[in-house]
Each structure stands twice: as C-alpha cells, then as structure tokens.
Amino acid sequence: MIKRWLLRVIAPLDPTLTGLILALMLLGLVVLYSASGRDLMTLAGQSRSMVLALVCMCVMAHLPPHQLMRWAGPVYVLGLVLLVGVALGGEVSHGARRWLHLGPLRIQPSELMKLALPLALAAWFQHREQGLGLRDFAVGLMLFIVPVGLIARQPDLGTALLIASSGCYVLFLAGLSWRVLGIAIVGFGASLPLVWTFLHDYQRQRVLTLIDPSQDPLGAGYHIIQSTIAVGSGGVMGKGWLGGTQTHLDFLPERTTDFIFAVFGEEFGLFGELVLLVLLVSLILRGMDIASQASSIFNRLAAGAISLTLFTYTFVNMGMVAGILPVVGVPLPFVSYGGTSLITLMLGQGILMSIRHHRTLVKR
C-alpha cells in the first residue's frame, strides 16, 4: 500500500526536470557551505526550504491545468490587492516597502505575482482564442503594466524586471506581431530619457556604476569590482572548493544570495561555470519542449512563460555578477540562498510537470 501511494505521488513528476532540479540544488548546497563560511545553520535553513519547495512542487504537479486556469484570475486579483496594500501600508525595510503583515504572516506579494501574472495572461488569451486582435493584446498589456508599476514603485527593480519579462513572453508567444513588437521597442528606447527622470538616485547610480565601476570603487562600484575579480581569478579549473580568497577574506559582498555565482566561479572556474550553465539551459529547454507539446493555449503560454522567465533569472544574475548588467538583486535559480524565491521557482516547475503529465493522460 505504501509503495502504491509513493508511485501515485511521484507519477506526475517529470524525471528530466526532477533530476536537473535536484542536481542544481545539490550544487547550491555545496557552494552555499563555502559562501557562508561553513555555517551549518545557514545550510540547515536552506535544506529546510528545499524540502518545503519540493513538497510545493509535488502538490502543484498534481493539480490539473484546467484547475490552475480557473484559479488564475482570482489569484491575480488577490496579488493586485496585496500589492496595493503594500503601497498603502507595507513594512519599510532597507528603504523599500515590499512586505505586508497579515496577522502572524509576513508576506511579499510581488513573489505571488511572479506566477499569478503569466497564468492570468495565459488564461485571458485562452478565453479569447477564437479571434485575437490588438484590443486583446492591449488588455493583456494593461494586465501586466499595473502590477509591474506597483512593484517598481516599492522600489524593487529586479522583481519588476522579472515580472515584466514574464508578461512580455506571454504576449510574444500568444502571437503578437513583429511589427508591433518593433514599434514597442522603438517607443521604449525613445522613452528612456523620461524613464531616467523617474528612477531613484541609487538606481541611476547603478547604471552609471555599470559604465564605469572605478568611479566609486569603495562605494557603488564595490560589488561589481569584487565579483569580477572573483570570477576572473578562478581561471579555468578554479581555486578549489573552500579555497576562494575573495570569498573567505570577506571581499565579496552578498556572497550567499545575489553574488553566489561569483563564489562558484572563483572556486570551480570556467569548467564549473559551464557545468552549471548546461544544467540551467537543459532545464529551460526541457520546459520549452513541454510548452511545444502542450494541449491548449493556456498550457502552452504558461509553460513557455515559466521557462523563459527562468532564462531571465539566469541571464540577469550572471550578467550582473560579470559586470555587463546593473546590480538589480536577482538570485541565481536553485543555487542562491533564500526560501521565498526558491518556493516560487519550484511552484513554476510543478506547473510544468502538471502540464506535461496531464497532456500525457489526455493522449491516452
């Protein structure tokens, strides 16, 4: 009976996705042990988060996609209400208003919106599948402009970027024409001077620091300078596990979270970085393969957006550490320390598994 129950639990889990995720999380624990200065408490905390995230992934994998589509709208509205609540009376921490207290709970509504937005957009286009027009795309655009604006106002540029990218991916996969996309890109480029005026001082400083980190090497440019030194000093094979000097001499900031890739690069070198990159790219490609075989518009758009948003996570974090993108506070998927972002990522992977599993059931 126990064996039958276990088989029922693991039945929806995609073996390829599960294997890649477990490999990435194992690598994450290995590098986190070094990055945290061999702190077993940090390791234990991340291990608990991983177990909880795996449970969340399994639960999500069992939910049929049509049920997810039914909940997409209400969850999106709930996320929007919570974001408005944050704007009106959220907790201010480190100069940003991102958290909301609901009784004993302390939640970050922007994390909920990472999944709620692409699912709501996918559900909208599913309902309008008979005849998509520019008006439908305009409504879809408004659906993601509102939450992105509220999150950018907190300010949380990194999360706003991730959510905006997920919305753009859904619009693109839904069939938005290249002409409209070109006009939008040109319009965005023309609006950059106006956008610049709305940026906070520290956000402007990040952009200027990206251009020339040496202008403030002990201040705004410190993160980029130290991370690029760490990655470059790793060479081809790295300095060895626990052997990173930038890490263990405390030169590298935020080394368990946003800049953990710099720790990885210093200790495992170019070879280790390529292994990590292969794992992440394989995970993204598997997600896109599931999207390409999806049985409905909702499933295809949701799976595609989740997979491409994972690409955005990876590209932005690695680009930030390498000094080719501004520092915006985006963690490295499945590797960086942090329970909330990990659970969000695993819920997304659970949705991919649900789409793959129930497509198989329909075909049979």
C-alpha positions as CSV (number, residue, x, y, z in Angstrom):
1,M,0.0,0.0,0.0
2,I,2.8,2.4,0.9
3,K,4.6,1.6,-2.4
4,R,1.4,2.3,-4.3
5,W,1.0,5.6,-2.5
6,L,4.5,6.6,-3.3
7,L,4.1,5.7,-7.0
8,R,0.9,7.8,-7.1
9,V,2.8,10.8,-5.5
10,I,5.8,10.7,-7.9
11,A,3.7,9.8,-11.0
12,P,3.3,13.4,-12.3
13,L,7.0,14.3,-11.7
14,D,8.9,14.7,-14.9
15,P,12.2,12.7,-14.5
16,T,14.3,15.1,-16.5
17,L,13.1,18.2,-14.7
18,T,13.3,16.5,-11.3
19,G,16.9,15.2,-11.9
20,L,18.1,18.6,-13.2
21,I,16.5,20.5,-10.2
22,L,18.0,18.1,-7.7
23,A,21.4,18.4,-9.3
24,L,21.2,22.2,-9.2
25,M,20.0,22.3,-5.5
26,L,22.9,19.9,-4.6
27,L,25.4,22.2,-6.2
28,G,23.7,25.1,-4.4
29,L,24.2,23.5,-1.0
30,V,27.9,22.7,-1.9
31,V,28.7,26.3,-2.8
32,L,26.5,27.8,0.0
33,Y,28.5,25.9,2.6
34,S,31.6,27.6,1.3
35,A,30.0,31.0,0.7
36,S,28.5,31.1,4.2
37,G,31.9,30.4,5.9
38,R,31.0,26.8,6.7
39,D,27.9,27.9,8.6
40,L,25.8,24.7,9.3
41,M,22.9,26.8,10.4
42,T,22.6,28.5,7.1
43,L,22.9,25.2,5.3
44,A,20.2,23.6,7.5
45,G,17.9,26.6,6.9
46,Q,18.3,26.3,3.1
47,S,17.8,22.5,3.3
48,R,14.5,23.0,5.1
49,S,13.5,25.5,2.4
50,M,14.4,23.0,-0.3
51,V,12.3,20.2,1.3
52,L,9.3,22.6,1.6
53,A,9.9,23.7,-2.0
54,L,9.9,20.1,-3.3
55,V,6.6,19.5,-1.4
56,C,5.1,22.5,-3.1
57,M,6.3,21.3,-6.5
58,C,4.7,17.9,-5.9
59,V,1.4,19.4,-4.9
60,M,1.4,21.7,-7.9
61,A,2.3,18.9,-10.2
62,H,-0.9,17.0,-9.1
63,L,-3.2,19.9,-9.9
64,P,-4.8,19.7,-13.4
65,P,-4.1,22.7,-15.7
66,H,-7.8,23.5,-16.1
67,Q,-8.0,24.0,-12.3
68,L,-4.9,26.3,-12.5
69,M,-6.6,28.2,-15.3
70,R,-9.8,28.6,-13.2
71,W,-7.8,30.0,-10.3
72,A,-5.5,32.2,-12.3
73,G,-7.9,35.2,-12.4
74,P,-8.8,35.3,-8.7
75,V,-5.1,34.7,-7.6
76,Y,-4.1,37.6,-9.9
77,V,-6.7,39.9,-8.3
78,L,-5.6,38.8,-4.9
79,G,-2.0,39.6,-5.7
80,L,-3.0,43.0,-7.1
81,V,-5.0,43.8,-3.9
82,L,-2.0,42.8,-1.8
83,L,0.4,45.0,-3.8
84,V,-2.0,47.9,-3.3
85,G,-1.9,47.1,0.4
86,V,1.9,47.2,0.4
87,A,1.8,50.6,-1.3
88,L,-0.6,52.0,1.3
89,G,0.8,50.4,4.5
90,G,3.5,47.9,3.9
91,E,6.6,47.4,6.0
92,V,9.6,49.6,5.1
93,S,12.9,47.7,5.2
94,H,16.2,49.0,3.7
95,G,14.5,51.9,2.1
96,A,11.9,49.8,0.3
97,R,8.3,49.0,1.0
98,R,7.9,45.3,0.0
99,W,6.4,43.4,2.9
100,L,2.9,43.2,4.2
101,H,1.8,41.9,7.6
102,L,-1.4,39.9,7.7
103,G,-1.9,38.8,11.3
104,P,1.0,36.5,12.1
105,L,2.0,36.2,8.5
106,R,4.7,38.4,6.8
107,I,4.3,38.1,3.0
108,Q,5.9,39.6,-0.1
109,P,3.1,39.9,-2.6
110,S,5.5,40.5,-5.5
111,E,6.6,36.9,-5.2
112,L,3.0,35.7,-5.7
113,M,2.7,37.9,-8.8
114,K,5.7,36.1,-10.5
115,L,3.3,33.2,-11.1
116,A,-0.1,34.9,-11.0
117,L,0.6,37.3,-13.8
118,P,1.7,34.8,-16.5
119,L,-1.1,32.4,-15.5
120,A,-3.7,35.2,-15.7
121,L,-2.4,36.4,-19.1
122,A,-2.4,32.8,-20.4
123,A,-6.0,32.3,-19.1
124,W,-7.0,35.6,-20.8
125,F,-5.7,34.5,-24.2
126,Q,-7.2,31.1,-23.8
127,H,-10.6,32.7,-23.4
128,R,-10.0,34.9,-26.4
129,E,-8.6,32.2,-28.7
130,Q,-11.4,32.4,-31.3
131,G,-10.2,35.8,-32.7
132,L,-7.3,37.6,-31.1
133,G,-7.0,41.2,-32.0
134,L,-5.0,44.2,-31.0
135,R,-7.6,45.1,-28.4
136,D,-7.0,41.7,-26.7
137,F,-3.2,42.3,-26.6
138,A,-3.9,45.9,-25.3
139,V,-5.9,44.4,-22.4
140,G,-3.1,41.9,-21.8
141,L,-0.6,44.7,-21.7
142,M,-2.6,46.5,-19.1
143,L,-2.8,43.4,-17.0
144,F,1.0,43.4,-16.5
145,I,1.7,47.1,-16.6
146,V,-0.3,47.7,-13.4
147,P,1.5,45.2,-11.1
148,V,4.9,45.9,-12.6
149,G,4.3,49.6,-11.9
150,L,3.3,48.9,-8.3
151,I,6.4,46.7,-7.7
152,A,8.8,49.2,-9.4
153,R,7.3,51.9,-7.1
154,Q,8.3,49.9,-3.9
155,P,11.1,50.1,-5.3
156,D,12.1,46.6,-6.4
157,L,13.6,46.9,-9.8
158,G,14.8,43.2,-10.0
159,T,11.4,41.7,-9.3
160,A,9.6,44.2,-11.6
161,L,12.0,43.2,-14.4
162,L,11.3,39.5,-13.9
163,I,7.5,40.0,-13.8
164,A,7.6,42.4,-16.8
165,S,9.6,39.8,-18.8
166,S,7.1,37.0,-18.0
167,G,4.3,39.3,-19.3
168,C,6.2,40.1,-22.4
169,Y,6.9,36.4,-23.1
170,V,3.2,35.6,-22.9
171,L,2.3,38.4,-25.3
172,F,5.0,37.2,-27.7
173,L,4.0,33.5,-27.5
174,A,0.4,34.5,-28.0
175,G,1.2,35.8,-31.4
176,L,1.9,39.5,-31.1
177,S,3.2,40.6,-34.5
178,W,6.8,41.5,-35.0
179,R,5.7,44.9,-36.3
180,V,4.0,45.8,-33.1
181,L,7.0,44.4,-31.1
182,G,9.3,46.6,-33.2
183,I,7.2,49.7,-32.6
184,A,7.1,48.9,-28.9
185,I,10.9,48.5,-28.7
186,V,11.5,51.8,-30.6
187,G,9.0,53.5,-28.3
188,F,10.7,52.2,-25.2
189,G,14.0,53.3,-26.4
190,A,12.6,56.8,-27.1
191,S,11.1,57.0,-23.6
192,L,14.4,56.2,-21.8
193,P,15.2,59.8,-21.1
194,L,11.8,60.2,-19.5
195,V,12.3,56.9,-17.6
196,W,15.6,58.2,-16.3
197,T,13.9,61.1,-14.5
198,F,11.7,58.6,-12.6
199,L,14.5,56.4,-11.3
200,H,15.6,56.7,-7.7
201,D,19.1,58.1,-7.1
202,Y,20.5,54.7,-6.2
203,Q,19.1,53.2,-9.4
204,R,20.7,55.9,-11.5
205,Q,23.9,55.3,-9.6
206,R,23.8,51.6,-10.5
207,V,23.6,52.4,-14.2
208,L,26.4,54.9,-14.0
209,T,28.5,52.4,-12.0
210,L,27.9,49.7,-14.7
211,I,29.5,52.1,-17.2
212,D,32.5,52.9,-15.0
213,P,32.8,50.9,-11.7
214,S,36.1,52.6,-10.9
215,Q,34.5,56.0,-10.3
216,D,33.5,54.8,-6.8
217,P,35.5,51.6,-6.1
218,L,34.7,51.5,-2.4
219,G,31.1,52.5,-2.7
220,A,28.7,51.9,-5.6
221,G,31.2,50.1,-7.7
222,Y,32.5,47.8,-5.0
223,H,30.1,44.9,-5.7
224,I,30.9,44.7,-9.5
225,I,34.6,45.1,-9.0
226,Q,34.9,42.4,-6.4
227,S,32.6,40.0,-8.2
228,T,34.5,40.3,-11.5
229,I,37.8,39.8,-9.6
230,A,36.4,36.6,-8.0
231,V,35.1,35.2,-11.3
232,G,38.3,36.1,-13.2
233,S,40.7,34.8,-10.5
234,G,39.0,31.3,-10.7
235,G,40.6,30.7,-14.1
236,V,39.7,27.5,-16.0
237,M,39.6,25.0,-13.1
238,G,39.1,27.3,-10.1
239,K,40.9,27.5,-6.8
240,G,39.1,24.5,-5.4
241,W,36.2,24.1,-3.0
242,L,36.6,26.3,0.1
243,G,39.6,27.8,-1.5
244,G,38.2,31.1,-2.7
245,T,40.2,34.1,-1.4
246,Q,37.7,36.8,-2.4
247,T,35.1,34.8,-0.6
248,H,36.8,33.8,2.6
249,L,38.7,37.1,3.1
250,D,35.3,38.9,3.1
251,F,35.9,40.9,0.0
252,L,32.9,39.6,-1.8
253,P,29.5,41.1,-0.7
254,E,26.1,39.3,-0.7
255,R,28.0,36.1,-1.4
256,T,25.2,33.7,-0.3
257,T,22.5,35.4,-2.3
258,D,22.9,37.7,-5.3
259,F,26.6,37.1,-5.9
260,I,26.9,33.4,-5.2
261,F,27.8,32.8,-8.8
262,A,31.0,34.7,-8.2
263,V,31.8,32.3,-5.4
264,F,31.1,29.4,-7.7
265,G,33.3,30.9,-10.4
266,E,36.2,31.5,-8.1
267,E,36.2,28.0,-6.6
268,F,35.2,25.9,-9.6
269,G,36.5,28.0,-12.5
270,L,35.3,28.2,-16.1
271,F,34.7,24.4,-16.2
272,G,32.4,24.5,-13.2
273,E,30.5,27.5,-14.6
274,L,30.0,25.6,-17.9
275,V,28.6,22.6,-16.0
276,L,26.2,24.9,-14.1
277,L,25.2,26.6,-17.3
278,V,24.5,23.3,-19.0
279,L,22.2,22.2,-16.2
280,L,20.3,25.5,-16.3
281,V,20.0,25.6,-20.1
282,S,18.9,22.0,-20.1
283,L,16.2,22.8,-17.6
284,I,15.0,25.8,-19.7
285,L,15.0,23.7,-22.9
286,R,13.0,20.9,-21.2
287,G,10.4,23.4,-20.2
288,M,10.2,24.8,-23.7
289,D,9.8,21.3,-25.0
290,I,6.9,20.8,-22.7
291,A,5.4,24.1,-23.9
292,S,5.7,23.0,-27.5
293,Q,3.7,19.8,-26.9
294,A,1.1,21.5,-24.7
295,S,-2.6,20.5,-25.4
296,S,-4.1,24.0,-25.1
297,I,-3.2,27.7,-25.5
298,F,-3.2,28.2,-21.7
299,N,-0.8,25.3,-21.2
300,R,1.5,26.5,-24.0
301,L,1.7,30.1,-22.9
302,A,2.0,29.3,-19.2
303,A,4.8,26.7,-19.8
304,G,6.6,28.9,-22.2
305,A,6.5,32.0,-19.9
306,I,7.7,30.0,-16.9
307,S,10.6,28.5,-18.8
308,L,11.7,31.8,-20.4
309,T,11.4,33.6,-17.1
310,L,13.9,31.1,-15.7
311,F,16.2,32.1,-18.6
312,T,15.7,35.8,-17.5
313,Y,16.7,34.9,-13.9
314,T,19.8,33.1,-15.1
315,F,20.9,35.8,-17.6
316,V,20.3,38.7,-15.3
317,N,22.1,37.2,-12.4
318,M,25.1,36.0,-14.3
319,G,25.3,39.3,-16.3
320,M,25.1,41.2,-13.0
321,V,28.0,39.2,-11.5
322,A,30.0,39.5,-14.7
323,G,29.6,43.3,-14.7
324,I,27.6,43.6,-18.0
325,L,24.3,44.4,-16.3
326,P,23.4,46.7,-13.4
327,V,23.0,45.2,-9.9
328,V,19.3,44.6,-9.5
329,G,19.1,41.9,-6.9
330,V,18.1,38.8,-8.8
331,P,19.1,35.5,-7.3
332,L,20.7,32.6,-9.2
333,P,17.9,30.0,-9.7
334,F,18.1,27.0,-7.3
335,V,21.5,28.0,-6.1
336,S,21.2,31.3,-4.2
337,Y,20.2,31.2,-0.5
338,G,16.6,32.2,0.1
339,G,13.4,30.3,0.7
340,T,10.8,32.5,-0.9
341,S,12.3,32.7,-4.3
342,L,13.1,29.0,-4.3
343,I,9.5,28.1,-3.5
344,T,8.3,30.4,-6.3
345,L,10.6,28.7,-8.7
346,M,9.6,25.2,-7.6
347,L,5.9,26.1,-7.9
348,G,6.6,27.1,-11.5
349,Q,8.4,23.8,-12.2
350,G,5.4,22.0,-10.6
351,I,3.1,23.7,-13.1
352,L,5.4,22.5,-16.0
353,M,5.1,18.9,-14.6
354,S,1.3,19.2,-14.3
355,I,1.1,20.4,-18.0
356,R,3.3,17.5,-19.1
357,H,1.6,14.8,-17.1
358,H,-2.0,15.8,-17.9
359,R,-1.2,16.1,-21.6
360,T,0.0,12.5,-21.4
361,L,-3.2,11.5,-19.8
362,V,-5.3,13.2,-22.5
363,K,-3.3,11.5,-25.3
364,R,-4.0,8.1,-23.7
